[in-house]
Amino acid sequence: MATAALLALHRFVPNTPGRLGSLLETFLFWLGPLTAALLLCAAVRRVRTALLTLLLPAVVWAAVFGPRLLPAAAPGPRELAVVQHNVADDNADPAGTARALADSGADLVALQELVDPARAVYARELAPRYPYHSVRGTVGLWSRHPLGPTRALDIRPRDITEPWQRALRAEVRTPHGKVAAYVVHLPSVRLGPGGLGSARRDESAARLGRILAGEPVRRVVLAGDLNGTVDDRGLAPLTSRLGAPARGLALSYPAALPVARIDQVLARGGRVPAIRALPATGSDHLPVLARVALDADA
């Protein structure tokens, strides 16, 4: 019963102390496999009371996460394929990583943790398939389609005083019309004795949410390492304005044994019908590939 309540009513779990609500929402998906394991044990032991008790959280989990596991619809006529990848600043094979991302066939490639000298390697390897690109600080966007005005965005938390540039906005002139593309890297989250250390991330998300609220272009695609799942209330300034993927889990972090998707593709003026993880690169994140179905021009 408690598991079912947590699944259905997780928004009511207080976020203080230690941002317990966000911590629960980060790993909300795993309450399902835990329930399944307990169901299996109860079935093996033929404990009917336990079986009946565990059926409720299983049903609630299926209602919450089941739709994400269903097959996605066939691609539509106004779709963009978007790759999102935190390439890792210590990636030992940036050239191989770039080639793998290019082979995905995506229209847009959004990258984070671009540092010298690897930054030039990504630019060189992606150029044949992506002739248009823009880099601001440690984030960059590569595109098959022409880019219009591009600018850096200030989402730096107030207590960070050193140089810190981790967000950009670019206008992409797609065959389906203009799209405002955002590439972002929110601050890292740490789990410690005091709970989930997400204050900086939440502050950056709030600043980005205010920018999005004033975005004049109707169709928006945001790709980034958000250091949180779409269920995490800390990302509500973004997920309340942009739609999350309808199908696919695409667990992306850590690459060796992914437990959560913290690499996201969100959209406004369209939908994200599906998202999936791509094979590992030299990063500690897995790349994700999303389909974005754009609305028709009004």
C-alpha positions in Angstrom: 0.0 0.0 0.0 2.8 2.4 0.8 4.4 1.8 -2.6 1.2 2.5 -4.3 0.7 5.7 -2.3 4.2 6.9 -3.2 3.6 6.2 -6.9 0.3 7.9 -7.0 0.9 10.7 -4.5 4.6 11.4 -4.9 3.9 15.1 -5.5 2.7 15.3 -1.9 6.0 14.1 -0.4 7.6 17.2 1.1 10.9 18.4 -0.4 12.3 19.4 2.9 14.4 18.3 4.5 16.9 17.0 2.0 14.7 17.4 -1.1 13.2 14.0 -0.4 10.4 14.6 -2.9 12.9 15.1 -5.7 14.9 12.2 -4.6 11.9 9.9 -4.7 10.8 11.2 -8.2 14.3 10.6 -9.5 14.0 6.9 -8.9 10.2 6.6 -9.2 10.4 4.2 -12.1 12.3 1.6 -10.0 9.4 1.1 -7.6 7.9 -1.0 -10.4 10.7 -3.5 -10.7 10.9 -3.6 -6.9 7.2 -4.5 -6.8 7.6 -7.1 -9.5 10.4 -8.8 -7.6 8.3 -8.8 -4.4 5.4 -10.2 -6.4 7.6 -13.0 -7.7 8.8 -13.9 -4.2 5.1 -13.9 -3.0 4.1 -16.2 -5.9 6.9 -18.6 -5.3 6.0 -18.8 -1.6 2.3 -18.8 -2.4 1.5 -16.0 0.0 -1.9 -14.9 -1.2 -2.2 -11.9 1.2 1.1 -10.5 -0.1 0.1 -11.1 -3.7 -3.1 -9.2 -3.2 -1.3 -6.4 -1.4 1.3 -6.0 -4.1 -1.2 -6.0 -7.0 -2.3 -2.4 -6.2 1.2 -0.8 -6.6 1.7 -2.9 -9.7 -1.4 -1.5 -11.2 -0.6 2.0 -10.3 3.0 1.7 -11.7 1.5 0.3 -14.9 -0.8 3.3 -15.2 2.0 5.8 -14.6 4.8 4.2 -16.6 3.1 1.7 -18.9 2.3 4.1 -21.6 6.0 5.0 -21.9 6.8 1.4 -22.8 4.3 1.1 -25.6 5.5 1.3 -29.3 5.6 4.7 -30.8 3.5 5.7 -33.8 5.1 5.8 -37.2 7.0 9.0 -38.0 4.9 11.9 -39.3 5.6 14.4 -42.1 6.9 17.3 -39.9 9.4 15.6 -37.7 12.9 16.4 -36.5 15.3 13.8 -35.1 17.3 15.3 -32.2 20.4 13.8 -30.5 21.2 14.9 -27.0 24.6 13.9 -25.5 26.8 15.0 -22.7 30.1 14.0 -24.3 32.1 14.3 -21.0 35.0 16.6 -20.6 37.3 13.6 -20.1 36.2 11.7 -23.2 39.2 9.8 -24.5 37.7 9.4 -28.0 35.9 12.5 -29.1 36.4 11.7 -32.8 34.7 8.3 -32.4 32.0 9.9 -30.3 31.3 12.5 -33.0 31.2 9.9 -35.8 28.7 7.7 -33.8 26.4 10.7 -33.3 26.6 11.7 -36.9 25.7 8.1 -37.9 22.5 8.4 -36.0 21.0 10.4 -38.9 19.7 13.2 -36.6 18.8 16.6 -37.9 20.1 18.3 -34.7 22.9 17.3 -32.4 23.1 19.0 -29.0 26.3 18.5 -27.0 27.5 19.5 -23.5 30.9 19.5 -21.8 32.7 20.7 -24.9 36.2 21.6 -23.8 39.5 22.2 -25.6 41.1 20.5 -27.5 38.2 18.1 -28.0 35.9 21.0 -29.1 37.8 21.3 -32.4 37.6 17.6 -33.0 33.8 17.6 -32.7 33.6 20.5 -35.1 35.8 18.8 -37.6 34.1 15.3 -37.4 30.5 16.6 -37.5 31.1 19.2 -40.2 30.5 16.9 -43.3 26.9 16.1 -42.2 26.2 19.2 -40.1 27.3 22.3 -42.0 25.8 24.7 -39.5 26.8 24.9 -35.8 27.1 27.2 -32.9 29.1 26.8 -29.6 28.7 29.0 -26.5 30.9 28.1 -23.6 30.7 24.3 -23.1 27.5 23.7 -25.0 27.0 23.4 -28.7 24.4 22.8 -31.4 25.1 21.1 -34.8 22.4 21.2 -37.5 21.6 20.0 -41.0 19.5 23.1 -41.5 20.6 26.8 -41.5 20.9 28.5 -38.2 19.6 32.1 -37.6 20.5 34.3 -34.7 22.3 32.5 -31.8 23.0 33.8 -28.4 24.3 32.6 -25.0 21.8 32.4 -22.1 22.5 33.3 -18.5 21.2 30.6 -16.3 24.2 30.7 -13.8 23.3 30.2 -10.1 23.9 33.3 -8.0 26.6 31.7 -5.9 28.8 30.8 -8.9 31.2 33.7 -9.6 33.7 32.1 -12.0 33.1 32.0 -15.8 30.2 29.6 -16.4 28.5 29.4 -19.8 26.2 26.4 -20.2 23.2 27.4 -22.3 22.4 28.7 -25.7 19.5 29.6 -27.9 19.5 29.3 -31.7 16.9 29.7 -34.4 16.8 26.7 -36.8 15.3 27.3 -40.2 13.9 23.8 -40.8 11.9 22.8 -43.9 8.8 22.9 -41.6 9.4 26.5 -40.4 11.4 28.3 -37.7 12.2 26.5 -34.5 13.9 28.0 -31.4 16.4 25.4 -30.2 17.8 25.5 -26.7 20.9 23.5 -25.6 21.5 23.5 -21.9 23.5 21.9 -19.1 22.0 22.4 -15.7 24.2 22.1 -12.6 25.1 18.7 -11.2 23.1 17.1 -8.4 24.9 15.2 -5.6 23.4 12.8 -3.1 25.0 13.1 0.4 24.2 12.9 4.1 22.0 16.0 3.8 19.9 14.5 1.0 19.7 15.5 -2.6 21.9 18.5 -3.3 19.9 20.0 -6.1 19.6 23.7 -5.1 21.8 25.0 -7.9 20.1 22.9 -10.5 16.7 24.0 -9.4 17.8 27.7 -9.4 19.1 27.3 -13.0 15.9 25.6 -14.1 13.8 28.4 -12.7 15.9 31.0 -14.5 15.6 29.0 -17.7 11.9 28.7 -17.2 11.5 32.5 -17.1 13.4 32.7 -20.3 11.2 30.2 -22.0 8.1 32.0 -20.7 9.2 35.0 -22.9 10.2 32.9 -26.0 8.5 34.5 -29.0 8.9 31.6 -31.4 5.9 29.2 -31.1 7.9 26.0 -31.8 10.6 25.2 -29.3 12.9 22.3 -28.8 15.1 22.0 -25.7 17.8 19.4 -25.5 20.1 19.1 -22.5 21.7 17.4 -19.6 19.1 18.5 -17.0 20.6 16.4 -14.2 17.1 15.2 -13.4 14.2 13.1 -14.7 11.0 14.6 -16.1 9.2 13.4 -13.0 11.4 15.5 -10.7 9.6 18.5 -9.4 12.8 20.5 -9.5 12.4 20.6 -13.3 8.8 21.9 -13.2 9.8 25.3 -14.5 10.7 23.5 -17.7 8.3 20.5 -17.8 5.3 22.8 -17.1 6.1 24.7 -20.3 7.5 21.9 -22.6 6.2 18.5 -23.3 8.2 15.4 -22.4 8.6 12.2 -24.5 5.5 10.1 -24.7 7.2 6.8 -25.4 10.5 5.3 -24.4 12.6 5.1 -21.2 16.0 5.9 -22.7 17.9 5.6 -19.4 21.1 7.5 -20.0 23.1 7.7 -16.8 25.5 6.4 -15.7 26.5 4.8 -19.1 27.9 1.6 -17.4 24.6 0.8 -15.7 21.9 3.4 -16.5 19.3 4.0 -13.8 17.8 7.3 -14.9 17.3 9.5 -17.9 18.8 12.8 -17.0 19.4 13.7 -20.7 16.2 15.2 -22.0 14.5 16.4 -25.2 11.4 18.6 -24.6 9.2 20.5 -27.0 6.6 23.2 -27.4 4.5 23.7 -30.5 4.9 20.0 -31.2 5.2 16.7 -29.4 8.0 14.2 -28.6 6.5 10.9 -29.7 9.5 8.8 -28.8 13.0 8.7 -27.3 15.6 6.0 -27.1 19.1 5.5 -25.9 21.9 5.0 -28.4 25.0 2.8 -27.9 27.7 4.0 -25.5 30.5 6.3 -26.5 33.5 7.5 -24.6 31.2 9.4 -22.2 29.8 8.5 -18.8 26.4 9.4 -20.3 24.6 7.5 -23.1 23.4 9.6 -26.1 19.6 9.8 -26.6 17.7 10.2 -29.9 14.3 11.8 -29.9 11.7 12.3 -32.5 10.0 15.7 -32.4 6.8 16.1 -34.3 6.2 19.8 -35.1 2.8 21.4 -35.2 1.7 22.8 -38.6 2.1 26.5 -39.1 -0.9 28.4 -37.7 
